Amino acid sequence: MREAVIVSYARTGLAKAARGGFNNTSNMTMLGAAVEQAVKRSKADPSEVEDVVAGCVAASGNVARAAALLAGLPVTTSGSTVNRACSSGLNAIANAARYVMDDGADIVVGCGVDSITYQGGGGGGREPKLAELYPDFWMPMIDTADVVAARYKLSREYQDQYSLESQRRMASAQQAGKFKDEIISVKTQMKKVDKETKAESFVDYTVDRDECNRPDTTLEGLAKLEPVKGPGKFVTAGNASQLSDGAAAVVIMEAKTAERRGLQPLGAFKGWAIAGCEPDEMGIGPVFAVPRLLKRHDLTVDDIDLWELNEAFASQCLYCRDTLHIDPEKYNVNGGSIAIGHPFGMTGARLTGHALLEGKRRKAKTAVVSMCIGGGMGAAGLFEIY
């Protein structure tokens, strides 16, 4: 039986959308840099990479194919782009792994990217019949997070306390150098706008760290932030993931191919599951996807050593953690997207790579990566850690 193992991982730092180091850098450029370094770290010859599967939400065209060429892979390497909203990066890894396990490919890249700066999060037209059947289908995700908070009685204070802990954990991990082995250095040009004259200029810039976090965050400061949707609501700029730009990639090999090359994989892809939920509470999707995944592998929540569940909003990830009865000490241990940032299509790939590296540090054996998905869905992936 063929097995898909992950032999390398590389990502960019995360930069603030519009104002950060990647505000003049395209999706394909960021992703090309991550793919190039992931392939180098795998010690594979670029010509051996059969396909690049990329998750991306806020882009048009096949960014995977473009990034493959920018990464220096030959024209014989194909590319396909997946859009399942915030699970796109994880979906891409699952597709790449299945290509190895089921279809005979030996080396495939699974990756994810998004430049929220350039595309602003996507969009699209509205089909009247769908709007009639599911009027909440296009509800802004901020509104769905407020719905979850109100419906399931998750107080603003509870959300702010969680958000502070995310910032604290991320700052501690960053100070300890826990992201050092995954982040690559990307040289680019950043656009600057004069606040008074509005004149634009471009400066040479290097993104070599995560730039979105706020280590000086306090509970008092979070409490002073006004809800985005007005009085009586819950979501603020402090308890939601930040709009950001970035890319991440992993190289997936067939296990025997890695063994013949003397490589020590980071871990193995074991499976994934998708589930749907009501669109107006899309943030709780993981509470349906995770049990489905665990049941298929005869596991329980307590069997999982490490959890990376995307922090789209404090309300939804708190509800998911508490409803699934996940130990907080195993959950987003180095902070999450509230502190680090959330380029939609990239996050699933970042969570996967980080879970494998952090799992190895902790001598963990299993990890689950999960997230909510716009439109009312949840995804969960299971990984064995080596």
N, C-alpha and C positions, 0 to 999 in steps of 0.2 A: 504493500500500500504506500503510495507516494505521500510525503509530508512536506508542508511549506514552513520553512524556518526563516526568521528574520536575522540577517547577518550584519546589517549596518543601519545607521540612522544619522541623519543630519538635518538641521533646520536653521533658518535665519533667526535672528532676534525678532521680537515683535515691536513694531513702531506704531505710534499713534496715527490714526487715519487723518489725512489733510495737514496735520501739523508735525508729523514725525519724519524720521530719516528715509522712509520709503515713499514720500509724497510725490516723487517724480520718477517712480520706478514701476514698470509694468508687472502684471501677474506673471507673464512668461519669463521675464528676466529673473524675478525672485525665485521662481520654481526651477528655472534652469540651474541657478547656483546651488540650490539644495540637492537636486538630482545629481549634478556633477560630483559634489563632494560625497554623497552617499555611495555612488558607484566607486569612487576612488577608495573609500574606506572598506568597501567589500572586496577589494583586490580583483574584481572581475574585469576582464577586458570589455571595453564599451561595446564591441561588436557582438558580445555574447548576450547582451540585454535584448530580449525579444519584444518586450512591450513596456510602455510606461502608462500606468492608469492613474489619472489625477482627479481628485475631488475639487470642484470649484463652483461657486454660486454666482458671484458677481462678475461675470465675464461673458463675452460672446466668442464663438469659435472654439476650436479644439486646442485649448491651451496646453494639453499634454503633449501633443505632437510638436508644437512650437518649442516647448521647454526641452524636449528630448534633443532637438537639433541644437538649441542654444547650449545644452550641457555637453556638447561634443560627441553625442552618440551618433552613429552612422545613419544614413537614410534607410537602412534595413530595419532599424528599430521603429516599431509602430507606436501609436499613442491614442488613447481614448479618454474622454473627459466625462465624469459622472457628476450629476447634480441631484442630490437628495438633501438639499438645504444643509443644515448644520451637521449632518452625519456624512457629508460627502467624502471627507478624508478617510473615515473608517470604512465606508462603502467601497472606496477605491482599493484599500488594502484587502478587503474581503474578496473583491473581484480578482485582484492580482493573485492572491493566494489560491483561489479556486482554479485559475488558469494553470498554476503549477501543479496542483493536486489532481485535477481532473482531465486536463487537456495536454499534458506532456511537456509544457514549457519548463525550462530549467532555471532561468533567471528573469525576473520581472520586477519592475519598480512600482511600488504603491506610494502615492503621495497626495498632497493637498496644498492649496494656495488660495488666497483672496487678497485683492487690493480693494478695500472699502473706499479708499481715496478716489479711485478712478470710476468705480461703478455705483457706489452708494447703496449697495445691497440688493440690486435687482429690481424686479417689479413685474409688469406684464398686464395684459388686459383682463377684463372680467367677463366670464361667460354667464349670461343671464340665468340659464337653467340651474347652474351650479350655485349661483348666488341665492336662488330661490330655495334650493334643497338644503344648503348649508350656508346661511347668511354670515356665519362667523369665519368662513374659510379664509377670508382676506383680512381678518382682524389683525392689526399690528401686534407684534410679539410683546411689546411693552404692555398693551392692554390685556393680553392673555395672562401675563405674569401678575397683573393686578387682580384679575379674576381668581387666579389660584390663591393668592394671598387672602382675599376676602372670603372665598368659598370654603377654604380649609383653615381659616382662623390663624394665619401666620402673621403675627404682629410686626409692625414696622421695627420695633426694638429688636425682635428676634432676628430679623433679616439684617439689620445693621450690625448686630453682634457677630453674625456669621461672616459678613463682609469684612469686618475688622480682622477676624481670624484668618481669612484668606490672604489679606494683605500681610499680616504678621508672618504666616507660614512662608509665603513667597519671598518676603524680605530676608527671612532667616536662611532659606535655601539658597538664595542668590548670594548672600554674604559668605555662605559655606562653600560656594563654588559648585553647587550641585547641577547647574545648567551648563557648566563649562564644556563638558564633553559632547554636548549635543549642538551647541550654537556655533555656526560658522561665521566668518567675517566677510561682509559684502560691501565693496566699495561702490558708491553711487553718487548722484548729485541730488541735493535736497533743495526744494524751492522755498524761498523765504519771501514774506510779504511785509513791507513796511506798514506798521499800524496806522501811521498818520497819512502818508502819501499813497498807500496801496501799491507802490511800485514793487515789481517782482524782481528777484535776483536768484542766482543759482550758485551754490557753494559745494565744493567737494566734501563728501561725508562718508563715514564708515559706520555701518550698523553691525555691531559685534556684541550686543547685549540686548536684553529686554528693556524697553524704554517706557512702558505704560504704567508700571506699578507706582504706588505712592506709599513708600515706607513710613512716612510721617503721619499716616492716617490715625485719627483718634475717634473714639465713639462719640465724643461731643461734636466733632466736626461733621461726622456722618449724620447726626441727628438734626443738624441745622440745614441740611440740604432739602430743598423743596421737591415734592414729588413732580415728576415730569408731566403727568396728566392732571395736576391740580390738587387742591385740598381734598383730603379724604382718601387719596390713593396712596400707593406704597412705593413704587419704583422710582429710584433717584439715580443720579449719576454715580453714587457711591455704592449702591447695592445691585448693580447690573454689570454685565460684561462690557468692556470698552470696545468701541469701533477701532479696528487696528488692521495692519497690513503684515503679511508674513507667509512663509512657505516651509513645508517639512516633507521629508521623503525617507522611505525605508527600502532596502533591497531585500527581496524575497527569493530564496533559492530552494530547490528541492534538497531535502536533507542529505541524501547520499552524495549529491554534487558538492555540498559544503564539506561533508566529511572527507571526501577524496582530496579536497584542497587544504585540509588541515585547519579549517576555520572553526572558531568557537562561536556559534550563533548566540544572539541575545535571547531568543526564545522562539516559540512556534505559534502559528495561528491555529486555533482549534475549532473555531466556528463563530457564527454570529446570528442574530435574530432581529426581526423588525416587528413592530406592532403599531396599530392605530389607536387613536383616542379622539375625543371630541375636539374640534378645532379651537374652541374658545378656552381650552385648558391644555394647549399643546405641550406645555412645560412638564406635564406629569407622564409623558410617554414612556420614560424608563421603567415606571412601576408595572408596565405591561410587557415590555420587551425583556427585561432582566429575568423574571420568572420563566418565561418561555425558553430563553437561552439555557438557564440552569437546569430546567427539567429535561431538556434534550441531552444534557451531559451528565445527568444523574448527580447533580451537585446542589448544595444549599448555599444560602448567603454566607453562612459561617465558614464554608469551605474555601472562600475566596480570601486571599491574603492581602490584596491591594486593589483599591477602587479608584478609577479616574472617571468621575461623572461631571460632565461639563457644567460649569457655572454660568449658564446664560443669564439667569436672574437668581438672586438669593431665595426668593419665594419658592421657585420650582425645584431647585436642588435641595433645599431643606425638606420640602414635602417628600421628595423621592427618597432621600436618605432616611428620614424618620419612618416612612411607610414601609420601606424595605427592611428596616431594622439593621442598617449597616453601622458597624462600629465607627464612630468619628475618627478614631485613631488610625484607621485603615483607609480613610476616605480623603482624597485630595490632599495628601500629606504635605505637599510643598506648595500649597495654594492652587488656585484655579483661575479661570478666565476673568473673574471679577478683578483680580490683581494683574494677571499676566496679559490679558487681551484675548480677543476671539475673532480672528479672520475666519469667516464661516467655513469655507471649504478646507482650510488648513487644520482646524482644531482636532479632528479625529485622528489625523496622522501624528500630530504633536502629542496627544494624549497617549497614543500607542507607544511611540518611541520612549517617552518619558517613563511610562509605567514599566517598561522592560528594564531601563537603566536603573531606576529607583528600586525596582523589585530585586535586582541583582545585589544592590547595596544592602538591602534588608534580608537577603537570603529567602525571599518569598518564592513560592512555587507557582501561584496562579494569580492572574489579574483580569479584571473586567473593565472594559472601556465602554462608557454609555453616554447618551445625550438625548435631549429632546429635539424635535424636528418641527420646523414651521409647517403649518397645515394640519397638525394633529397627529404626530407619530413619535415613536421612540425607537432607538437602536441600541444594541449591546453586542460587544465582541468579547470573546474569551481567548486568553493567551496563556500559554505555559511559559514560565520564566526559567531560563537555564542558569 
